[in-house]
Amino acid sequence: MATDDSHRRRIGSYYTPDWIARWMVSSVLPNGFFRPRTAFTILDPACGDGAFVLPLLDRLADLSCVADNDALARIEIVRDHVYGIDSDPEAIRRVRQRVSEWIGAPALSPETERVLVSHFPCGDALLGNGWTYREQIPAIHDGQVIDWGALFPSVSAAGGFNLVIGNPPYRRERDSKSDFDRIAASSLGRWREPRMDLWHYFLHRGLDLLKPGGRLAFIVNSYWISATSAKRLRERVASETTLEEVMLLGAAPLFQGVSGQHMIFRLCKQVEPESRCRVHDLSSLSQDQIKSRLSQEVAEPRTIPQSELWRGKQRQLQISESRAQASGPLLGDFYEVRQGIAENPPFVTRKAALELGDANLAGRGVFVLTDDEVDSLQLNAIERELLRPYYALSAIERFQVAAKPTHQLLYLTRQTAPTLEEIPQLARHLEQFRAILNRRREVRSGQIAWWHLHWPREERLFTSPRILSLQMGATPRFAYAQQPTYVGFSMHVITSPATQSVQPIPSLPALTAILNSSRAQRWFESHAKHRGAHLDISGTILKQFPLPVISQPEIENELINLTQSWSMQPDSDSESRLNQLVDRWYTVMSVGRD
């Protein structure tokens, strides 16, 4: 019986295609690398039903010249070299069955059964303390904590595994908070970061379990090379390891039902500052083309010195082909990029209404109000001065901002509303939501009063000329605005810095046109994180967008005119002209650099 695919997807696990697993195994176990009958141990910390285990066994059998019908020698390969762990009991049952079939013994001997049970236990690789298991961890489920030293004593005595390989499960904290809280109570909790992915913990665990000089190879989604949520992960990789090889796979649909950019990387648990990282860029290829390329000799890669591999304060990996070519200015070097206001909450959710004891409050505005809700409050003159024009996501289109705001925002901050004395109607309005307002972190810490906006930002962000950028949508969406436009947390605001740059950079209207071009869309599709059918364009990604290097006043003026005259339903001539102008500007940039 096959493992239940729907269950695996719910817990963030997507089994690796066989052709990828076999290529990864052959790349980390090349001819001459492995010697039979040595203490060389391999772990897949999220083995599933054996996507890597079976290719590993086949490879070790080939390197050891073990025949298919030599069951005794095959048992020795499993016993001496290969281990796998998974928290899914059905996956473990299945991998034991498959390994037993690979061994090929006519009957399941006690020795074979002992090896299968001891080498493929059911447990959570992220719970426990690496090779030293001393602390008590609260709220452990089903006894699945791994005591690594007791479970694998010979590996522990040798100082760790020689190789960790696999495809760790992808899962965000907002979807599995209880699991993340449980991990945070273990020794791995010291690596917790906001908005991190579960697979980050598997990399930390893998490094803990590797012996010095050991290697780790993972296939993962590639947004970690620049995401703020992976900052500490990158710092650890940079300071404790040498990145040896990277395979950029782009957005090819490698896993059924999973979108986004993927990569394969191999690192060594030792620092070799003089070495170079080999980077293979297959990001422009389809899945079939990648499969064909990996079945052949991979073309000579670029190499990047370890000293040049890490970029900037965030220690972002400088490995993508487009990044290597974008040696000119980046958007974040010359413009300020900030998120919109965190109202927290803009309105009452259904769950919050139940907490407040009144289901009729669901949907009621808290800090973001409709015109009718504002009218019903009968605000005095001072209170009306605290209203700001608020624009919902639906009001921000490509190039266009709606002529009128969709709501009114109560802009209550420490500066605008230090007390409630002069705003009695607003005080009465917010009092009914006080229970949920008091629960906010900044209120509990005393940074803001209970009636204040959670993160109001500086008002200049919403009143000075700006570009509004939708963080998540089916396609990139940028609009230039001069009138006040207050927006929420799901929008980014791009403004010019207060000091004038000596570098000739595009004006905000011209930059709006560039960001809305097909050239920019291709760049964002290549670099932003894919979430289903949507692109998640974070502030970090926006800051990395490459700008034209050389000033082109004629092209810039035409782009400004396009931005100012763009209609809700542009004709094909406008789209064509936009893309031609942007491509011309970047072409001039390339020629000028030569």
PyMOL commands that set and color helices and strands:
alter all, ss='L'
color gray80, all
select helices_A, chain A and resi 5-10+18-28+53-64+71-81+89-103+110-119+148-151+153-157+173-175+177-184+187-191+198-209+222-225+228-240+287-295+306-309+321-325+331-334+350-356+359-361+371-377+381-384+393-395+424-431+434-437+441-444+460-463+508-515+518-527+539-543+553-565+572-593
alter helices_A, ss='H'
color red, helices_A
select strands_A, chain A and resi 42-44+82-84+161-166+210-221+242-250+262-268+276-281+302-305+310-311+316-317+336-339+368-369+387-390+407-410+466-470+472-473+478-481+491-495+529-531+534-536
alter strands_A, ss='S'
color yellow, strands_A
deselect
rebuild
show_as cartoon
